[in-house]
């Protein structure tokens, strides 16, 4: 749901500020603030002298300069005061006046004209303030906000800390880093979806009886209405539905009657035909306008931007619009920050970043630990990116007041975001919670979002009978019940600057300091290895995707999308796990995902990408790696075939020791019949010759609102205009005009934060500029580098319409929806690749009573023998004799131990070998054998094949199956789950 605004009066508000009162008006309250760092006595008083305070425009974190300059645990904290003097416009309704703060960090005390009017303390979600009784209708008002972003901030009423105020993941951008709005309504009005302080729930729009094939649904609209007048209010509740082009496609109504002083929920419903269903990469949105009409006049109107889609969560899979969709995407830090501005970016930049996820063929973003801000939620609606949306958590279940804080935050988030079609999952915890707590969270969902088609669950919850989805952090889970989605996989880090060991600055793979006294090679990768690791990791999820049996994985999300100013493990002081860097310039792993993820379950076979570049010193020989969804890949150097690549991990094709020859490197992919699917070419660039600038801003314009922004790309090109992929030239910038320099980021001193000179990396870099409030006109920028031709650009910053410091935030209006992928309804249905053969009974060499746990669809239970080798066997009898092709085994210590196994089908030996370590499931591929009895037998001691050294932040060892001390045990076999398959 986008900001509640009366869009039909938009032109009058923007261009003329019409002299007659509208039924409801909303303005940005972002301008005209002043700040002071440090606590002061009496700073809340209207007579306090703030002339020396610094002027700022919101959203503004007072410590924004530290974003990517300092590691998260060094972010500055303290008390900072924000003050704003304002006068109410004459031509707005003044019966009711509300302030909406989208979020403060961490706690805030609010004062109006010296009177305390409220407090907000969760540091995450929005809150509202009813200032109707305190605001001066004629004359100046002073709003003062005392903010405190202490890491150990304690709730005033209880002295309790907040679990999610954590130095490891919740970057501390202090003060008021999100938007503030002021709403004017009459005495009878539809409430705002702001439960904190106001206790109100707003509008709720939902669909039932959705028929995808007939493009039809039953539309239900509910609105909480207050009558704060002295007389009863009686009239019509009118609903207008507009499509994305603004055309009215349906109008319906219902009568309402509300006594003086009463609050009630008004409802109306109608059938909606010819529906465009919201989908992945298809951000089709409708505007639902709800009006209160009394005696033929509209006394209040609210616009809700929403979309309609059908969901189901069953059989271990996620269904969108009646189709199975494997979850593929990113676990992104909720701060979603950029260098030197933190999270407080312009609205179009949220779309730019989130759409990049979709363009990498991600369909899901899991915001980590805490709820995202409204701008990112609305952005995901527009770009067609599904969301797993948390409330607040750190790493474990809690009790008492800290648990109550989590339920209150979940309530607020659900009310605020329940009209967003992109929200598919509510996340109750970043770790497993008790069944009692899960029941509480479900009750909150059922109270405030009973019809939204959203599953509620938690990370872990592998054996929960209540959670509607689950999934571990770094591992593979399967289920035949609720979907299992890996909530954050692949922590490996690598700077975009480091191509490979053959390219300056010749970063040796894995070189860097220890992490917690352990080898940290995974956190200091070069781009070749980082990209290949994305393939290795995704392959394990792909193997057990929907269509591969009764129990399947529903996918996973890679941590993270963009390099982050949160907990790091590598050499730099920020996290480089992103598939794009902090300025959203892609790394090779980004393109690897494009290839592997381009489809609902199985990828488009045409996907193809060559990892790396083709600029090396003479006589260089190196392995060339190609990512492809085809069956074969051939490589050519200047037209000469280098043969076909060695295939591994399904999508990786390797050509060993290819000799570099300047010119053209071409990859060609084929299907299983030898038909050409695709070709990709990279070329050798010449010597650096010139600097090239390009700029980007929002498609809806560039405005002097103090928050709108421009991205400027700087490239080093050769004479033919090709980017020089090994260039590292230092670029010097000069500029003139109505924007502030915020700069970019590069590897080097202080990460070049706010520097006016910074180097390109891989031949490109990017900088950011921000508009100044009220300053419009021409902006010029020039870039030069020693020995290269310079370049320059100019553009215009448009003025804003403002009155008494209030304005309409044009930068947030009219942002286009992304419908690039189409509605998805014509994509191929799910293909069944194999079927799971039902087990009738089981016999074990020991602990017979536990044997059923090895196929009970519960990955927290297992069968284990008694530790003696002669009893280390288990035999399964199928319902009936069948062809058998594959066996999936989840063995205990799956990521560290290798087991020497023999497998018999009806006493015939079909496998004799050692299992490999995995992130969960090891697949035994056997010659197709017909039989009914399958015996798994340990033929010798298991061995440590990979040390389980990696630890969580607090030092806890990463999961490796069922906790049990196996040291010194020679004959122990433990099976967590087994699936026996026949290929189709």
N, C-alpha and C positions, 0 to 999 in steps of 0.2 A: 504494500500500500504506500503510495507516495504521500507527500505532505498534504494534510487537509487544507485545501485552498479552494476558494470559489472561482474556478477557472473561467467560468462564463463572463466574469467581470474583469478578466485579466487585462484586456487592452485599455479599459477605462482607468484601471489602477496604475498601469505602467506609464501611459502617455498623458493622462490628464488629471489623475488623482481627483476624480469626479467630486463635485461639491455637495452631492447628496449621499446620505448614509446607505451602505449596502447591508444585506442581511448578515453577512459575516465577512470580515476582512482579516487577512494574515499578512504580516510583514516580517522581514528579517530584522532581528534585534542585534545583529552582529557588529554594527558600526558604533564608533564614538566611545570606546572603552579606554580606560587608563589602568595601568597596573603598577603595583609597588611590591618589590620582593622583600619579605620580612614582615613580621607581625607589628601592628601599631595599635595603640589604644585610641578609641573613639573614631577609627577610620570609617565606621558605619554611619557617622553623623553627617547629615546633609551640609552642614557648615564646615566640615573638615576641608582644609586647604590641600587640594590635589594638583595644583598647577604645575608642580615639578614632576609629577608622575609621567611615565612614558605612555604615549598614545599607541593603541593597538587595535586591530580589527580581528574579530573572531571569524572562524575558529582559530584559536591561538594557544599553543602550549608554551608557557614562559621559558621552558628549557629546550625548545625545539632545536637550537643550534647544536645540541649534544647528540642528535640522532645520527648514528654511525661514527661519530667522533669518539664517543665513550662506550665501553661495554655496558650492558644493561644494569649491572649491579653498581655502577658508578654514576648512574643518572642522578642529577641533583634533586634534592627534596627540600621541603620547607613550606612555610606559610606564605602565601602570596595573595594580596588583595586585588580584586578587580572592581572598578567603579564606572558607572555610566549615568550621565545626566540626560534626561529626556523630557519631552513635552508631548502630550497626546495630541494627535491630529483632531481637528474639529469635525471632520466629516466621516467619522466612524461610529458605530454603535458603542456606547460606553457603559451600558448596563452591566456587562460582564467583561472583564479583562484578565487574560491568562498569559503567563509566561511558560514557555516550554524549553527546557534545557535538555538537549539530546544526550548530554553526559558531562560530568565533571570528574576530575581526578584529584584526590580520592574522595575526601569529604568536603562538604561546603555548607556554610551558614549564609543565609540570605537575609538581607535587611533592605527595607524600603522606607526612605525618609526617616531613617533612624530606628525603625521598628523591626524587630525580628519577625520574619514571615515564614520561615521554614528551614529545613535541613535536608540534605541528601548525602548518603554515605556509602553506597555500594560501589562507587567508582566505575560503573559499567553502563548502566541503563539510564534511560531518560526519566525525567520527573517533571511535574507541573506545579505551578504556583498560581493560586487564585488571588490576584492583587486588587480585585474590584473594590474592596472596602478600604484599602490603604492608599490607592493611587490618587494623586491630586488631578482632578479632571481639567482644571484650568491653571496652568503654571508649571514650574519645574518640579521634576521628581528626581531623586537620586537613589539608584539601586547599587548596593554594595554587596560584594560576595567575597567572603573569606574562605580561601581554598587551602587545603592541607594534603600534600601528596606523600606524607611519610610512609615508608615501607611497612611500618608497624602501626599504622593508623588504627585506633580503637574506636569502636562504636560508643557513642556518648552514653546511651542509656544502659548498656550492659558491660562495658569495658572489654568486649570481645573483639579480637582481631578478625579480619576477613580472610578466608582460606586462599582466595585467588589473588590477593595482593602479594605476588610472588616475584622475586628477583630473577627467576630463571626464564620466565616466558612472557610476563605481562609488562612490556616496556612502559616505563613510567613517564609519560608525557603529561606534565602537570598543569593544573589550572582548569581552563575551559577550552579543551581542544576540539570541541564539537559545536555545531550550530545552536543558536538560540533564536526562538521565534516569539512574537507577540500576537495573540489572537484577540479580536474584538467581536463580541456577539451581543444579541439582544437578551432579554430576560428568560425567554424560552429557547432552548438551544440543544443541539446534539453534543454530547460530551466528547472530550478528547480521550484517546486511548492511553491515559497516563494514570496508572493506579497509585504510584508513589506520590504521596501528599494529596492528590485530588481524589483518589479512590474511584476513578471512573474508567469505563471500558470502551467507549466510542462505538464505531460502526463495525459490524461483522458481516462479511459477504461470503457465501459459500454455495456450492452446487451439489445437487443430489440427482439420482437417477440419470447419470451421465451415460449417453449412448454415443460411443465414438463413431461408429459406422454411419449413424443417422445425423451426426453433428448436432445433437440436441441434449439439453439438460434442463433441470428444474432449478431456477435461480432463487435463492433465499437471501433476503436482506434484513438485518436487524440493526436497530440503532437505539442506544441508550439516550434518553431525552430527559432534561431537567426543566421544570417550570419554576423559576425563582421569581415569579411575579405574584401579585396579590389577588389575581383572578385566574379562573380556570382557563385552560387553553384547549381549543377544539378545532379540528380541521382535517386536512388530508396529508398522509405521508406518501409523497410522490417519488418514484424511482425512475430515473432516466439512465439508459445504458448506451454508451457511445463506443464505437469500435476504434481501432487505432488511428483511423483517418478523421475521427471526430464526428462521424455520422451517427445520428440517433438510430439505434436498431431495435429498441424496445422501450416502452413506457408502461408502467403499471402503478397502482396505488392502493392504499388502504386508509380507512378513517382512523383517527386517534382522538383521544380525550384525556387530558391530564389536569388533575386538580391543582390548585395553587399550592406551591411548595412541594409538589410531588416529583418523584423520579420514576420513570418507567421505561420498559423496552418496547419499541414499536416495530412491528414486523410486516413484511409484504413479500409476496412470491409470485413468480410467473414462469412460463416456459420460455426458453431462449433457443432459437433455431439458427442453423447455418453458423455454428460456432467455430471459431478458429481456436484450436486447443493449444495452450502453452506447452512448450516442449524444450528438450535439450537443444540449445543453439537456435531456438525459435521463440524469442521473447515477446510473444504477442500479448498485448495488454489492452484491457477495456477500462473505460472510466465509468464508474457507477456513481451517479449523483443522487444523493438523498436530500429531499426538500421537505421542510415543514411549511405547509400552505394553510393560512388562516384567512377566511373571508376573501379568497382569491389572490392574496398577496403572499409571496414567499418571505417568511420571517427568518429562515435559516436554511443554508444549503452547504453540503459537504461533498467533496469529490474524493472517491477512493479508487486508486489505480490498482487493478488486480488482474489476474488471469485464471483460466480454468483448465484443469488437467485431472485425469483419473489415475489413481494410484492403487496398488495392492502390494502386500508384503507377505509372501507365503512360499512354501516349498523351497525355502532357502534363497529366494530370489526377489528382486524388486521389479515391479511391473509399472510402466508409465504408459498411459493411454492404451492399455491392453497388450503392450509389448514388453518382453523381458529386456531390461537394460542392465548390463554389467556396470557396476560403479567404478569409474576411472577418474582420478583427479588428484587433488592436492590437499594436504593438511596445512593450512596457512595460519601463521600467527595472526590473531585477531587485529593486532595493531596495523598490519598490512602497510608498514611504514615506508617512507621515502627519506633519503638523506636530507637533513637540515629542516624538514618540515614535519617529520613524524607522520602521524595519521591524518593531519589536517590538510588534506589535498583538495583541489577543486573537484566538483562533481564529475566532470568529464574524465578526470584522471582515474577515478574509481572505475568508470566504464572501460577505460583504456587497459587498465591492469587486469580486470576481471574478464574482459573479452579475450585478452591474450591467453588466459587459461582455456577458454572455449576453443580458440583457434589452435591450441595444442591438442585438441580433441578430448579435453577433460569435460566431464559432465557433472562433477560434484566438487564442491569445496567444503572441507570441514574446518570451520573456524575453531581455533584451539583455545580451550580452557574457559574463555569468557565470551559473552555475546558480542557480535560486531555492532558497529554504529549504523544508524539508519541509512546513511549514504551508501554503504556497501551492500546492505540488504536490498535496497531499491535498485541498485546497479545490477545485482544478480538477476532481478526480475527482468530487467531490460535486455541483458545480454544472453539470457537463457542458460544460466548456470545454477544447478541445484545446490542447495545448502544443507549441511548438517549443522544445526545451530545450538550451541550450548547456552547454559545460563552462567554458572561460575563454579570452578573447582580448581584444585591443584593436582594431587596425585592419589587421593584416597577418600574413602568414606569418612564422615565425621558425625558427631553427635551434638545434642544440645543446641545452643544458640547458633553455632556455626552451620549446622544443618538447616535450621530455620531460615537463616540468611539465604541459603541456596534455594529453598523452596520459594521464598519471596521474590528472588531474582528471576526464577523460572516463570513465575506468575506474570511479572512485569514484562518479560521478553515475549511471552506468548500473546499477551494482550496487544502489545505494540506491533508485532510482526505477523499476526495470524492471517492477514489478508495478502501476504506475499506468496505468489504461486511457487516461487523458487525454494521456499522453505519446505523440505520434504521430511527431514528428521529433526526432532527435538532431542538434544543430548542431555541426559540427566547427570552425567559424571564422566570425568576423564579417567576414572578407574571404576571397578565394579562397586555397586552399592548393594545394600541388603535388600531382600525381597520386600520388607516393610517399607523401606525408603522408595523402592521402585513403585510400590502401590500408591504412595503419596504423590509421586510425580505424575503417575497416570491419572490420578484423581484431579490434579490441577489441569492437566491437558483436557480431560473430559468436561471440566467445568467451563473452561474459557475457549477451547477450540475443539468441540466435539465432532465437528463435521468437516474439518479441513483436510482430511486424507493424509495425515502426517503420522509417521511412526514415532514412538518415543522409546528410548532405550538408553544404553550406556556402553562405554568401552568395557571390554570383558563381557560379563553377563552370559558366559558360555552355557551355563546350566540353568539359567533363569526360566521360570515358567510364566513370568509376567512380561519381561522386556520384549519389545517388538522388533528389536534388532540387537546385534552384538558384534563382537570382533576384537581381536587383540591388537597390539600396537605394531609389532614388527613381524608378525607370523601369519601363517596360512591357517585359516579355520574353514571348516565345511559344516553345513547343516542341511537337514531336510525340513527344518521348521522355519524359524525366523531367519532373515538374511544375516550372514556374517560378512562384515566389511572391515578390512584392516584399516584402522583409524590413523595410522602414521607409519609408513614403511620407508626404508632407505634414508639413513641419516648422513650418508657420505657427503663430504664437503669438497669443493674445489673452486678456486678463483677462475673467473672467465679469462683472465690474463694468460693463464698457463695452458697453451695448446697441447704440448707434448714435450718429450725430452730432447727433441731435435730442433726446437724452435726457441729463440731467445724469449724469455730469460732462462731457458733450459732447466725448468723446474723438474727435478727428479721426482718421479712418482712416489708419493707418500712421505716426502721429506718434510719434517716438522717436529715440534716438541712432543713429548709424551703427554698423554691425557690421563690424569689420575694414576700416574705411574705405569700406564699401559701403552703399548704401541698405538700410535694415532695415525697410521697410514691412511685409514679410511677417511680421515678428516682433512687430508692434504693431497687430494688427487689432482691430476691434470685433466684437461677436458676429454681427451681420448678415453681415459679410464673411467671418468665420471659418467660419460655417456654409456659406455659398455655396462657399467654397473646398473644403470637404469633398466637395461635390457635383461640382465641376469635376474634382477629382482622381480620385474613384472612377469617374466616367463613362469615363475612358480605359481602365480595367481592364474595366469592364462591356462595352465595345464588342467586346473580344476574348475574352470569357468562353467557358467550355466550351459547345460547340454551335455555334460560329461558324467551324468549319473544322477542318482536320487539325491545324494548329498553333494552340494557344490559350494564353492566360494562365490560370494556376490561381488567380489572385487576388492579394491583398496585405494587409499589415497596416499600419495607420495609426500613426505615431509621434506622440503617446503616448496612453494612456488617461486618466491622471490627471496633473494638474500635478505637476512633479517637482523635487526639490532637486538636480537634476543640471545638466549644461551648458545654459546659457541664451544667447539671442541678442538678447532684447528689453530693454525698459526696466527690468523688475523683476530682482531678483537670484536668481530661480528660473525654471524653464521652465514656460510657460503653454500648451504645445501640446496639453494634455489636452482630451478631450471632456467631462470633468468636472473640477472644480477639485480642489485638494489635499484637501478634506474630502469629496469625491465628490458634490458638488452638480452636477447636469447643466448643461451649456451647450446652446445650440441645436444645435450640431453633433452632439451625442449623439442628438437626435431625428431629425436628418437621416439618420444611419446606421440608425436603427430602420426608417425607410421604405425605404431602398435595399437593405438587407441581409436583409430578412425572407423568406428562401427559400433553397433549396439552391443554386440558380443564379439563376433569375429571381425577382424579389420578388413578394410578394403585392400584387396591384393595389390593394387597399384602403388601403395605407399612405398617410398624409396628415399633414402638420404645417405650421402657420403659423409662420414665423420671426418672432421678436420679440414685442412686446406691443401694447396698444391704449390707451395713456395718454399723450397728447401735449397741448401747449398748443393753444389754439384757433388756427385758420387754418393749422395744419401740413399740408403735403403731402409725402408721401414714397412711395418705391417699396415695395410690399409683396411679399414673396417667400414662395412656398408650395412645400414639397417634397411631391411626389406620385409614386406608381408607376402612377397612372392615365394615361389618354390626354388628358384635358382637365380643366381646373380653372376653376370660376367663383367669383367673389368677391362677397360681399354686405356692405353697410354698413347696419345696421338694416333688413335685409330688401330693400334696393334693390340690384339687380344692378350690379356694376361691370364686367361683361363677362368675357371669358375671358382667361386669362393667356398671355403670350408664353412659349412653351416653349423651353428651351435645356438642353443637357447632359442630355437625357432626363428628368431628374427635377425640374428647376427651372422654376417658373412665376412670371413677374414681371408685376405690375400697376403700371404707372408712375403716379407722382404721384397717389396716392389721397388725397383730402381727409379729414382726421380729423374725425369727428363722434362725440361720446361715445355709448357704447352697446355694440353687438355687431358684431364682425367675424367673418364666417363664410366658410369655404372649402368648396366642394362639388366632389368629383371624379367623373368619368364614365369609362366604358369607351368603346371605339371606336364602339359602337352608340348612345351617348347614355344608357345606363343609369347611374343613380346608384350609385356605389361606396361613398362615405363622406362624412361631414360633420364638420368640426371648427370649434369656436367659441372665441374669446377675447373677454373683456368688459372694459370700462373699470371700474377699481376707483375707489372713492371716496377721500376723504381718510383718511390714517392715523388709526386710532381706538384700536387695542389691540395689545398684544404677546401672542403665542400660543406656548406651548412644547409640544413633543412629544418623547418619548424612545424610544430603541430599544436593546435589548441582545439577546444571543443567545437563540434559541428554546429552548435547553436550560437556561436559567437565568442567574443572575448570581452570581458566587462571589468570596469574599474571598481570592483566590489571589495578589493583588498584581499581576496582569496583565490580569484581566478588565476590560471597559470598557463605558461607556454613551455613546451619541451623543445629544445634545440639539439639536433643531432649534429655532430661534427665528425667528418670522415677524412681520411687521407687517401687520395686517389692517384692512380698513375695517369699517364698522358691520354690513355684511351678511356678513362673514366671508370676503371675497375678499382674496387677497394683493395688496398694493400693489406693483406691479412696479418702480416708480421710487423706492421708499422707500430711504433711506440712513441712517435713524435710528441714533444711538449707543445701544447696549444695555448697561446695567450689571447685573452678576450678583452675587448673594450666595448662599451655600450653607452647609450644615451637615450633617455626617455622615461616614461611614467611606470617603470617596473623595478622591483627589487631583485638583486642577484641572489640566488640561493645555491647556485653551482651544482656540482655533481660529486662523483666518488671515483677513486682510482687507488691502486695499490701504491703505497708510499707514505711519507710523513703525514700523520694525522688523517690518513685516508683522503687527503686533499679536500677535506670538508670546508666549504665556503671559499676555497681558493679561487682566484681569478685566472689562474693558469693550471692546467692539468693535462696529463698525457692521454692520448688515445691508447686503447688496449685492443689488440686484434684489429687495428685500423679504424676503430670507432669509439666514440664516447658520447655522452649526453649530459646536458645541463638543464637546470630548471630556473625559471624566473616567475615572480609573483607580482600581480598588479598591486597598485597602491590605491587606497580608498579615495574615490572622488577625482582621481587624476587620469584623464584620458588623453589621447593623441597618439603621435607616431613614436614607435620604439625602433631603435636601430641597434644592431650588434655586428661586430666585426671579429673575425678570428684569423690569426696568423701563426705561422711556425717558421723557424729559421730555415731558409733555403727553399721554401715552398711558396707557391702563389697563394695569396690570402683570399678570403671570401667575406661577403657581408650580406645582411638581410635587413628588411624592415617590415613592420606590420602596424596595424592600428588597434588601439585599445578603445572600445566604445564606452561612452558615458553611461551612468545609471540614473534612473529616476528616483530621487530621494526627497523625503519631506520630514523635517524634524528629526533627522538621524535614522529614520525608518526607510526601508527600501524593499522593492521586490527583487529577489535574487534570481535575475534572468539566467545566470550561469547554470542554475539547476532546473530550468524549464525548457521543455522541448528537446531534450536529449533523445536521439533516435533509438528505437529498439533494434536489436540484432535479430534478423530472421534469415541469416545466411544459410543455415543448414536445411531450411524448409521444415514442414510440419512433422516429418519423420514417419508419417502414417503409411507410406508406401515401402518402407524398408522391409527386407526379408524377415520372416518370422524366425524364431529360435530353431536352430538345427540341432537335433540330437546326435551326438557323436558316439555315445556308448550308453549302455543301460546297466544299472546295478542289479546284480543277481541276488534275490532274497535268500537269507540264511535261515534254515529251519531249526538247526540245533548246533551246539558246540561242545567239544570235549577237550579238556586241557590236561597236561601232564601233572599239574599241581594247581591248588587254589581254584578248584572247579566252580565254586560259588561266585568267583569274580569274573568268570570267563565271558559272561554276557556283556560286561562293561566294555569289552573290546569292540562292540558294534552297537552300542546303545545311543548313538548320536549325542553323546555328551563328552566333550573333550577335556573335562576335568576329572574323569574317571578312567581307569585302565585295568587291564589284567596283567599280572606279573606272576611268574613262577616262583618257586621256593629258593632259587639261587643255585640249584644243582643242574649240571648240564644235561643229565639224562631226563630231567623233567622239563626241559626248556622247549616244549612243543605245544601246539594248539591246533586242533583240527575242526574245520567248519563243514557242515553238511548243508548243501543247498536244497531249496524246495524241490528242484528237479534237475535232472542232468542237462547240461548246457555247454555250449562253446565258451571257453574262458580265454581272455586275451591279456588282461591287465589286472594288477592288484595294487591298490593304493594303501600304503601303510603309514600311519602316524605312530612312530616308535618313541618311547621315552628317551630323553636326551637327544632329540632329533637334530639339534644344531651342533652337537659336540661328539656324538658317538657313532661309530660304524659297527654294524652287526654282520658277522658271517652267517648267512642263512642258506638253508635248502628248502625248496618248495616242491611239494608233491601234489599231483592231481590224480586221484584214484590210484595212489601208490607209484605213479610214474614221476620221476624227477624231471621238473621243467625249469628249475632255476637253481644255480649253485654259484654264489658269489657274495660280495660284500656290499651292503647298502652304503649310500653316500649321505653326508650331512645335508640337511635342507632347512628351510624355514617352516617346515611342517610335514608335508607329505612326500614320501618317496614312492615313485611308481615303478613297480616290477613289471616289465614288459616280457611276456613269455610267448613262445610259439603257440598259436591257437591250438588248444587242447580241449577235447570234450571230456567232461567228467562231472562228478557231483561232490566229491570230497576233496577239500583243499587243506593240506597240512603245512604249517609253517614251523620250521625246526631250526634252533640255534645249533650250529655245528662246532662252535668254539667260542672263546671269550670275545666279547665286544671290546673295542679299543677306542681310546680318545683320538679322534680324527681332526678335531678343530677345538682349540682351547676356548672355553666360554669366559673370556676375560672382560668383555664389554659390560659396562655397568650403567645403571641409571644415574641421574644427577645426585641422588643421595647415597650412592654407593651400592645399591641393591643390584645383584647380578641379574642379567637379562634372563627372561623365561627360557626354559629348556625342557618343558614338559612337566610331568608330575614330580613334585618335590620328594626326593628320596636319596639317601646316601648310597651310591653305587660303587664307591671306592673299594677296591679289593674284591668285589664280587665277580667271580669267574664265569658263572653260568646263568646269568640273569637275562631273561627276555621279558620285555614289557611292551604291550601293544595298547595304545590309547584308542585308536580307531582303525578298522579295516573296512575297505570297500572292494568287492570283487566284481569285475566288469566284463561285459561282452561288447566288442566294438560293433558299430553299425556301419 
